[in-house]
Amino acid sequence: MSTKRYTVTSALLYANGPIHLGHISGAYLPADIYVRYLKGKGHDVVFICGSDEHGAAITLQAKKDGISPKEIVDKYHNINKKSFEDFGINFSIYHRTSEKLHHETAQEFFKTLEQKGAFTKKTSEQFYDEKNKQFLADRYITGDCPKCNAEEAFGDQCEKCGSVLSPNELINPKSTLSGNAPIKKETTHWYLPMQDHEIWLKPWIEDGILEGENHHNPKKWRSQVLGQCKSWIDGGLKARAMTRDLDWGVKVPVEDADGKVLYVWLDAPIGYISATKQWALDNGKNWEDYWKSEETELIHFIGKDNIVFHCIIFPIILKAHENFILPTNVPANEFLNLEGEKLSTSRNWAIWLHEYLEDFKGQEDAMRYALCATAPESKDTDFTWKDFQARNNNELVAIFGNFINRVVVLTNKYWGGVVPSCNNLEDYDKETLEKLKAFPDKIGASIEKYRFREALAELMNLARLGNKYLADTEPWKLKKTDAKRTETILHIALQISASLAILSEPFMPFSAEKLKDILALKNVGWEDAGKEIIASNHKINKATYLFEKIEDEKIAEQREKLRK
């Protein structure tokens, strides 16, 4: 099997608050499933993420809490890093854009682009808060959205309709610092003339062609990603400021730039590169192999609100710098709603990951399963506590867990945990084994197409195959009359169990590990699944429950917690 090299990124998380399930379902769980699958296949993968610690959202939160931006980012970096680890999101590195290495990398990028003439320097009138004597970054300005008329839209984005905005487009703008209407005042900034890149960007996005050669297959990109990119390009790209008047962030590394920092959407994606540099230093690797080699695939996992930055602005920056690879796919998810309403951190209408992990100890996989099963891959979806409970009790416990428990209990009861022989195969056995063989490729093909819901459904179909096989053959009835036949049935059921242990790992790593321990499986990978994995006379361990039933009371508590 030929191995490939992959650089996989998940959107850097703003360190101005804890992580919630909407974040997880959008950019982190799908990426983790994908990476675990690739590693299971033996590929060379670096999985990059970290805290985005600059930008106005940080300074706003700091001002609100009455503490410094540094205290804010330290607090939430640590909370979120631990939440990710506890939830089994297995990053190669979880870095920080406040690190010295990142500042140096981002500044080098800016200087190189400046030297290559990639920016235009322009003086223009920007919003200014007279009371606070401060130019207003995008997030320091709110107003009515020009697209959907929602109030309190930010200067860079409307959170209600998702439109990317500029401060000048807002109706009735006001400063978030003073609440006053801002004035306009002259300031100088460096702009990225995105319109100059349309000539290569359009065929790259629409046809997957880069400089006359096939780069990727656009048919494999999600329709909402292509649609948003095309609307931006068709509407005519405009120059966008790459610097801001702020005192928090990466300092602009040129003369006459006092009081200016890099725009967070220039700074943050470069964070993927600085994180890779740090990982490479820590692991004796060459970071350039993961960002400059044509043999490497670059894939960004994001939410739909970040599409333009990862598909237009960052690729322009990478190409203008030269020698960097561009993404072959950007599988952006839509939004996850909660109990029929849009997630809102300001209203505390969210399920915070660190609280879930505290309230449901040892049930990480129940939530991983539910979030994957309801992932907003092509449209917004809705998470409800009742659905979560039903999926756990009716699918994980009643189908997957039940099958494993029966197989392991019977093996221990009849043969003291020693795997019985496979004797004469009947047609039904052969048919079942043929079906088993097909699952690794079916599940793998769906993962490779970023159809994680579909892949998970196939995994559960394998557990259903196991249950049906046991129900149809009834080994507990046969044992007294036909011991040899019973041996064969349990031998086959154990092979299905072993494949489930391997194939469930990307989705439910904690349960997969438990199951491997029960079956005493070691050194198995994706390529082993679907085959005879467990030999006769192999000794397995006693049964333990993989999944735990969730009672109504617990769900009622969570729903009550939301309403408070």
C-alpha positions, 0 to 999 in steps of 0.5 A: 500500500502506498502511503501519502502525506497529509496536512490537515487543519481545523480552524484555530479556535478563538480563545475568548470563551469555552468550546461548545458542541456547535464548534465540535460538530463543525470543524473538529470532530469531522477532522479527527475522524478523517485523521484517525482513518488516515493514520489507521491506513498508515498515512503520514499525517500532521493534524494542526490546530490551536488558539487564535489569540489575536483580534478584536474579539479577544480585546472586547472580552478582556474589556468586558471581564475587566482583565488583560487580553493575555489573561483571557487567552491564557485562561481559555487556551488551557480550558479548550486544550484540555476539553479537546484532549478529554474528548479524544480530539487527537491533534498533533499539536495545539499551538498558540498564535501568541507564541514568539515563533508564530509572531516571527512566522507571520511577520516574515510572511508579511515582509515577504509579501510586502517585498514582492509587491503583494500589498497596496498601501492606502490612506482612507477614512476609517471609523473612529471613536472620539470618546476613547480616542481609538480607531475601531476594528471590525468587531468594535462596530455594530449596526444593522445588517444590510443583507437581512436587517438584523440588529447588532451585526458586526463590522466583519460579519452578520452572525444571523445570516452569515454574510461577510461584511465591511464596517462601511456597509452597516446601517446606523453604525455605533461603537461598542466601546462608547455606544456612540456613532463613530466619526471618520478619520484618516489612517493608512493601511496595507491592502491585499488587492484580491481582484488582481488574483481573479485570473488564477483564482476563478479556474482554481475554484471552479475547475480545479485548474492551477496554472494550466494543470489539474490541482483537485477535483472540484466535484469533490468540494461541497456545494455550499463551499463552491457556491459561496466562493463563486458568489464572491468572485462573480460579485467582483473581488475587492481590496481588503485591509490586511492591517488594523489599528490595534494594540493587541496582535502581531506588530506590522514589521515595517517602518511607519507602522506604529500602533498597527497589527496584522489583520487577524485573518492574515495572522490566524491561517499563518498560525497553521504554518507556525504550529507545524514548524513547532511540531516539526521542531519537537518531532525531528521533522521538516515542516516544509515537507508538509507545506511546500511539497507537491506530494502533500495534500492540504485539507482545511476543516472549518465552519461555513462562516470561514469559507471565504478566508480559507478558499480565497484570502489564505490561498491568495496569500500562500500563492503570492508568497510562492512555493506553498501548496494550496488546499485540495479540499475545504470541507466546511460544515453548515451550522448546528442548531440547539433544540430548534434554536440558533446557538447563541453564546451571549444568551448562553444557549449552548452546550459547553464541551467541558461541562458535558465532559463533567456531567457525562463522565466516561461517555465521550463516545456517546456525544461523538456518535450523536454529533457525527450522526447529526453533523450539518454536512450539507445543511443546518441540523438540530441537536436535541437532548432527546435525540442524543438519548435515543441514539445512545440507548437505541443504537449504541447500547441496544445494537452495538453494545448488545451484540458485543456483550452477547458474543463475549459473554457466550465465548467466556461461558462456553469456552472460558474465553478461548476463541473456538474453531471455525469448522464447516461453513454453511452458505449463510456463514459464507454470505455473512463473511462476504458482507463483512469483507465489504465494510472497510472499503464502504466506510473508508470510501464515505470518509474519503468523500467527507461523508461522515454521517454515511460512514457512521451509518455503515458502521452501525450496519455492521453491528446490525449484521452481527446482531442479525447473524446471532439472532438467525443462528441462535448459538445459545440453543445449539450448544447442547445439540451441535457444539461444532456448529456453535463453535463456528458461529461464535468464531464468525461473530468474534471476527465481526466484533474485531472488525467493529473494534478497528472500524469504530476507532475514528468515530468512537476511540474510547469504545474502540480501545475498550473493545480491543482490550476485551478482545485482547487485540494488539497491532491491528490497523484498517487493512486488517478489518473485514478479514479473519483477525482473531485466530482459534485458541486466542484468549479474550477477556471478560465482558464489560459494558461498552456503553451506558444507558442514559436515563430520562432524569439525566436528560431532564436535568440538561434541558432544565440547565439550558432554560436557566 
